[in-house]
Amino acid sequence: MTSTLLVTGASGHLGQRVIHHLLETLHVAPERIIATTRKPETLQALADQGITVRAADFDDAASLRQAFAGADRLLLISTDALDRPGRRLAQHQAAVAAAEQAGVAHVVYTSMPLPDNSPLLIAPDHAGTEKALANSTLKGWTVLRNHWYFENLFMSLPSALAMGQWFSAAEQGKIAHIARDDLARAAATALASDAAGKTTYTLSGTEAFTTEQIAQRVSQAVNKPLQVVPVPLAGLIQGMVGAGFPAPLAAVFASFDTNTALGRVAEVTGDYQKLTGVTPQPFADWLEHNAAALAA
Ligand SMILES: NC(=O)c1ccc[n+]([C@@H]2O[C@H](COP(=O)([O-])OP(=O)(O)OC[C@H]3O[C@@H](n4cnc5c(N)ncnc54)[C@H](OP(=O)(O)O)[C@@H]3O)[C@@H](O)[C@H]2O)c1
């Protein structure tokens, strides 16, 4: 394989691990890798290893054509721009257009499960990006519909454990969480493969759990009580606003629970193994490694 592989968002949590898996798991030569970021100075360690580091800002379309030049396959890691509705989709559309213009043959994109017609307020960004890929002139693309990271539990569990109460509007909906590092391995595999064509994978963990089931397992692992307190959506939003979240952001976070309650992140698929040839880390194993940090 001689194709040149480009990773956007290479300084982020996921991007760093994608680079790790390209180098260490898949043994891709560093000279074949381009890593982009808005802050190239943060990736000096990668440059020192022989990886080409370039500046790319999805808010600055002109920067993208240069940044993407010479790449054969490109991993478009969705951004974290949730401050303004529509901003993230515009960023991703600019990235897809720049990939077309730069002559990139194949784009891999990090999406979410069931992005169409979703109650999740961030879903239109992913649905719109998938549409941009489908309508593009790119020869091929791979959509990775990534389930939620186990690591997202760090957003709610430390404070819930401190209180002994976990407020939830997810009802009996289950989540098929998966480790972020496993998703990085999947993204690296899709990027480094020679797969052409247009493929969508839904990458879940090995099991799906309700909020109650997660709470029971976490409580046991950290040896602290944790009770799930069911609340209506409005109550959840109110609680977050009371804790200092801006109301629009609280509504976004709360819509994750609505989405869960409707069973939209519960599907356990075999796609992870199909793509990578290995099974993802089970929750029990992830919890064993992260229990102390969750309870800290
Ligand atoms: N499946 C899940 O559970 C889950 C959870 C959290 C997030 N996500 C999504 O997955 C993405 C990757 O996750 P992560 O944990 O690696 O998030 P992260 O550490 O917050 O990284 C976000 C990345 O977005 C890039 N970015 C932000 N604005 C950009 C812009 N204007 N132009 C180009 N790149 C930009 C950043 O790159 P630079 O700073 O280097 O420019 C950064 O690498 C997130 O951005 C989010 O869309 C998924």
The ligand as an SDF file (V2000), in Angstrom:
LIG
                    3D

 48 52  0  0  0  0  0  0  0  0999 V2000
  -19.5000    8.9000   19.8970 N   0  0  0  0  0  0  0  0  0  0  0  0
  -19.3780    9.6310   21.0090 C   0  0  0  0  0  0  0  0  0  0  0  0
  -19.7410    9.2130   22.0980 O   0  0  0  0  0  0  0  0  0  0  0  0
  -18.7500   10.9890   20.9490 C   0  0  0  0  0  0  0  0  0  0  0  0
  -18.4570   11.6450   22.1450 C   0  0  0  0  0  0  0  0  0  0  0  0
  -17.8460   12.9040   22.0810 C   0  0  0  0  0  0  0  0  0  0  0  0
  -17.5700   13.4610   20.8420 C   0  0  0  0  0  0  0  0  0  0  0  0
  -17.8960   12.7730   19.7010 N   0  0  0  0  0  0  0  0  0  0  0  0
  -17.6100   13.3180   18.3560 C   0  0  0  0  0  0  0  0  0  0  0  0
  -16.3910   12.7190   17.9140 O   0  0  0  0  0  0  0  0  0  0  0  0
  -15.4140   13.7440   17.6810 C   0  0  0  0  0  0  0  0  0  0  0  0
  -14.0590   13.2430   18.1210 C   0  0  0  0  0  0  0  0  0  0  0  0
  -14.1200   12.9370   19.4930 O   0  0  0  0  0  0  0  0  0  0  0  0
  -12.9610   13.3720   20.4640 P   0  0  0  0  0  0  0  0  0  0  0  0
  -13.2050   12.6610   21.7220 O   0  0  0  0  0  0  0  0  0  0  0  0
  -11.6400   13.2110   19.7750 O   0  0  0  0  0  0  0  0  0  0  0  0
  -13.2620   14.9330   20.6290 O   0  0  0  0  0  0  0  0  0  0  0  0
  -12.2360   16.1050   20.9740 P   0  0  0  0  0  0  0  0  0  0  0  0
  -11.0740   15.5820   21.7420 O   0  0  0  0  0  0  0  0  0  0  0  0
  -13.0340   17.2080   21.5470 O   0  0  0  0  0  0  0  0  0  0  0  0
  -11.6950   16.5440   19.5580 O   0  0  0  0  0  0  0  0  0  0  0  0
  -12.4590   17.3640   18.7300 C   0  0  0  0  0  0  0  0  0  0  0  0
  -11.6880   17.5620   17.4520 C   0  0  0  0  0  0  0  0  0  0  0  0
  -12.4190   18.4470   16.5920 O   0  0  0  0  0  0  0  0  0  0  0  0
  -11.4540   19.1970   15.8800 C   0  0  0  0  0  0  0  0  0  0  0  0
  -12.0040   20.4860   15.4670 N   0  0  0  0  0  0  0  0  0  0  0  0
  -12.7580   21.3310   16.2020 C   0  0  0  0  0  0  0  0  0  0  0  0
  -13.0260   22.4270   15.4710 N   0  0  0  0  0  0  0  0  0  0  0  0
  -12.4230   22.2680   14.2800 C   0  0  0  0  0  0  0  0  0  0  0  0
  -12.3330   23.0670   13.1210 C   0  0  0  0  0  0  0  0  0  0  0  0
  -12.9120   24.2750   13.0460 N   0  0  0  0  0  0  0  0  0  0  0  0
  -11.6300   22.5990   12.0690 N   0  0  0  0  0  0  0  0  0  0  0  0
  -11.0130   21.3830   12.1260 C   0  0  0  0  0  0  0  0  0  0  0  0
  -11.0720   20.5690   13.1940 N   0  0  0  0  0  0  0  0  0  0  0  0
  -11.7610   21.0210   14.2660 C   0  0  0  0  0  0  0  0  0  0  0  0
  -10.3360   19.4480   16.8740 C   0  0  0  0  0  0  0  0  0  0  0  0
   -9.1410   19.5630   16.1380 O   0  0  0  0  0  0  0  0  0  0  0  0
   -8.0150   20.6700   16.4470 P   0  0  0  0  0  0  0  0  0  0  0  0
   -8.2960   21.2500   17.8060 O   0  0  0  0  0  0  0  0  0  0  0  0
   -6.7460   19.8850   16.3900 O   0  0  0  0  0  0  0  0  0  0  0  0
   -8.1220   21.6440   15.3410 O   0  0  0  0  0  0  0  0  0  0  0  0
  -10.3340   18.1780   17.7210 C   0  0  0  0  0  0  0  0  0  0  0  0
   -9.3650   17.2740   17.2970 O   0  0  0  0  0  0  0  0  0  0  0  0
  -15.9240   14.9660   18.4390 C   0  0  0  0  0  0  0  0  0  0  0  0
  -15.4400   16.1390   17.8530 O   0  0  0  0  0  0  0  0  0  0  0  0
  -17.4220   14.8170   18.3270 C   0  0  0  0  0  0  0  0  0  0  0  0
  -17.8910   15.2700   17.0580 O   0  0  0  0  0  0  0  0  0  0  0  0
  -18.4570   11.5500   19.7290 C   0  0  0  0  0  0  0  0  0  0  0  0
  1  2  1  0
  2  3  2  0
  2  4  1  0
  4  5  1  0
  4 48  2  0
  5  6  2  0
  6  7  1  0
  7  8  2  0
  8  9  1  0
  8 48  1  0
  9 10  1  0
  9 46  1  0
 10 11  1  0
 11 12  1  0
 11 44  1  0
 12 13  1  0
 13 14  1  0
 14 15  2  0
 14 16  1  0
 14 17  1  0
 17 18  1  0
 18 19  2  0
 18 20  1  0
 18 21  1  0
 21 22  1  0
 22 23  1  0
 23 24  1  0
 23 42  1  0
 24 25  1  0
 25 26  1  0
 25 36  1  0
 26 27  1  0
 26 35  1  0
 27 28  2  0
 28 29  1  0
 29 30  1  0
 29 35  2  0
 30 31  1  0
 30 32  2  0
 32 33  1  0
 33 34  2  0
 34 35  1  0
 36 37  1  0
 36 42  1  0
 37 38  1  0
 38 39  2  0
 38 40  1  0
 38 41  1  0
 42 43  1  0
 44 45  1  0
 44 46  1  0
 46 47  1  0
M  CHG  2   8   1  16  -1
M  END
$$$$
